Amino acid sequence: MKQPNKMPTILENKLKQMMYQKICFTRKSKNISNYRIYKELNLNPGNANAFLKYGDVSKVSLDTARKILAFVNKY
């Protein structure tokens, strides 16, 4: 039986990078602040800012990146 791998895969990181690009474009076009995102979604401000400002995909999970993308798309 194969054990689940806890380390993020290359594919997960690539998906988060693609989501980051879409998030940045949408966030800027709708003028959504980082503060609004992490407060509304109850995210850790340090990790959220590292992801949203610098694209550090190691700071957020794939699920969190999906939540952020869904939020900025609905906003």
Order of alpha helices (4+ residues) and beta strands (2+ residues): alpha-alpha-alpha-alpha
